[in-house]
Structures are given as C-alpha cells and as structure tokens.
Amino acid sequence: MTERLKLEVSRREGTGKGPARRLRAAGLIPGIVYGEVDGTIPVTIDPKLLEPVLRTEYGFNNVFELSIDGGESLLCMVKERQFDSVRRALTHLDFLVVRPDRYVAINVPVTPLGKSEGEKAGGRLMVVAREVKLRVQVKDIPAAVEHDISALNISEQVYIDEMTPPQGAEFVFRHRFPVLRVARKRGAKVGAEAAEETAEA
C-alpha cells in the first residue's frame, strides 16, 4: 500500500440522534475520528467523496489520508461501520487515525488461486470462510489472503493453519477451522466411479 487516496470531511457541530438523523436525511453520513489525535472528533462525510476511497481492492481495509476542514492530513482507516438493515446504506463510520507501524487486527478476504484437481474431476469449490482475521502492521495490510488450490482433490479441505499468511502478517484464530473445500456435486459421479460406468456402457 503506497499510494494513498485522500478524503475530505467536515467537523460536525451537533451530536446525538437528532442531528445525526437530519444529516442522514440530507444524504450525509455522521462519523467520528479518534486514535492518534486528541480526543474524539465528530465529523460529517459526503458519500460521493467516500466512494472512491472504499472502491479499491482493499475495500474497508484501505488506508487513506483524511483531512478535516482542509487541515493536516491524517493517516486513517475505517475501524467500525454501521448500515441501515433495510437499504444497506452506511449510517455511521468510525475512522481510526493510525501510524504505519501500528499493528491492527482486520478481516481480509480469501482468494483461491488456480483450479483444483477436484474441480477438474467434476467437484465444486466451496469457500467456507470468505474472510480470515490477520494481525498486521498498517503499512503491510494486504488486499487478500491468497492460497493455491491446484492440488486439492474432491472431499479435501484447507484449514487455516495450513495456509501461509501474507508477508509481515499472522493469522488470528482460537480454533482450527476449514477455509476452502472441494465438494462432490450432488448426484455427480466422479473419478474412477464415472470411468467405470462409462466402460460398462
């Protein structure tokens, strides 16, 4: 992560449910800024300015430069987010001001690489865990956790402790769990079983 996008926000005067509701009615998003700053700063975010910051391969893990009312640039990332349960629109954001060497715990998407032997034999790849948690320095945040599945056969799976974390990161988990699996398609006959039926026909 080298090139940083910029986000301009404005300081929010009114706090509480009433002012926040009026902001949302005006098409804006209330939020707060905290972390490597003095106290907590309430802000107002324009969704149109926010969109390009979040529409990168890093998504909500993107680290960007945030400026309040044209002030100094602060290195930030989204720490918490709230959505409207019906419209799925953002209703509140917490921005965390960070240092490049700070360690954070984040959820990162899993990206399978290649096509498994099981899929070639008629199986179906299942991403059991679409995201995994990493502990990593801000400067080393990856866009995804990649894993080569080319050797995976039907009924085989990849567990979290069998994967290699991105450079500078470590997985955070309490219990061992499967991340990727190749399953047999329902009703499908694969491999030797299919070959045997073909020979008999």
N, C-alpha and C positions, 0 to 999 in steps of 0.2 A: 504494500500500500504506500505509494509515494506521492502521487498527485492527489491533492485534497480539494474537494468541492467546497464551495462557500455557501453559507446560509445566513441571511439577514433576518433578524427577528426584532420585535419592539418590546420595550418594557411595559408590563401590564400593571395598571394602577389599581383597578378593582379586583378583589379576590373573593372567593366564596362561590356558592352555587348560582346565585342570581347573575352576577357579572359573567360567569363562565357560560351560562345558558344563553345570554344575549350575544356573546361572541360567536357561539356555535350557530345561532340563528342568522348571524351575519356572514356565515361561511368561513369563519376563522377557527383556529384551534388554540385553546389555552394550554400553557405548559409551564414548567419550572426548569431553572438551570441551577445546578449545585455541583459540589465536588471541590475542585482546586480553585475555588473562589470564596469570597467572604459571604457566608450565609447562603440563603436560598433566594433566587431572583425569579419572580413570576414574569412570564413573557407571553406574547401573542405571536402565533405562527400563521403565515399565509400558506395554505396548502399548495398553491401554484409554485411557490418558491421551494417548498419542501420536496415536491415530487421528484425533481432530478437528483436530489441528494439520496433518496431511497431507491431510485430505479437504477441501481448498479448491481453488479454481480454479488456485492456484499450485502445488499438489502438493508435490514435494520442493524446490521453489524458494521455498516460503513462508518468510518471515522472522518470527520469533516471539520472545517473551520466555521465557527459560529460567531457572529458579531451582533451585539445588542445596541440598537440605535446608532449604528455606524461606528461603534467603539472598537477597541482592540479585538483581534481575532483570538478566539478560544478554541483549543482542540477539544472536540466533543464527540460523543456517540449517544445513541438513544439507549437509555437504561430501562425505562418502563414505558409501556404504551397501553392505551385503553381504546376499545372500539365500541361503537353502537352495535348491540347484539342483532338488530334487525337489518340495518343498512350496511353494516360492516365498515362504517366510516370511522376514521380516527376522531376520538373525542378528547384526548389528553395525551401529552408527551412529557416525559422526564428526560432532560438532557444532562448527562454526566460529563463534567469537564475533567479531562484526564491528561496525564503525561505519557509520552511514547513508551517509557519503560515500566509503566504501571501494569500489573497483572490483573486480568479480568476473567470472569467465568461467563462464557457465552454459549449459546446453542448454534451449531453450524450444520448446514445441510450435508447429506451424504450423496456422493456422486459415484455410481458404479462405472468402471472403465472396461470396455471391451464387451464381447458376447460370450457367455458361458457355454461350456460343453453341454450342460443340461438343456439350455435353450435350443442349441443346435439339434438335440435329440428329441425335441418336442416339449420340453418343460417350459415353465413360466417363472420369470424372475420376480421376486417379491421383495420390496424394500420394507422390511419390518419396522425399522426405526428411521424415519425420514431425517431426523436431526440427532446429533450427539453433542454432549457438552464437552467443551475444552477449557482448560486454564492456559492462558497465553498472554504474552505482553501485547499491549495495544499496537505496537509497531509491527508485530508479526501476525496479526489477525488474518486468517485465510478466508477465501470466498467459500470453500467447501472442503470436506474430507473425502479424498478420492481413494478408491480401492479397486484393484484389478480382479475381476471375477472370471477371467477366461478359463481357469482350471476347475471351476465349480461345477459339480455334477448334480443330477436330479437327487433330491432329498438331502442335499448337503447345505450347510449354512455357515455363515461367517459371524463369529462372536466379536464383541467389542474388543476383547483382549487379544484377538488375533489380527487386529488392524494396526497399521502404523500411523501414529498421529503426524500432522504436518510439522515441519521443522520448527523447533522452539516451543511446541505445544505439548500438552499432556491431556489424556482423557480423564474426565471426572465421572466416576460411577461407583455406586455402592455394591451392586450385584452384577454378575456376569449376565449379559443378555445378547440375543441374536440381533444382528443388524441387517443382514442380507440372507436370502434363502432362495433356492431354486426348487419349485414345487412341480409335481406332475399335474398336467392339466386334467381336469375332471373328465373321466371316461376315456382318457387317451391311453394308448398302449405304446410304450417307447422301448428303444434299445433292442435287446435280444428278443423280448416278447413279441414286438412288432415284426422283427425279421423272421421269427419262427412261423408266425401266422401267414406271412407273405409266401414263404417257401411251401407251406402246406396247400395254399391256394393254387 
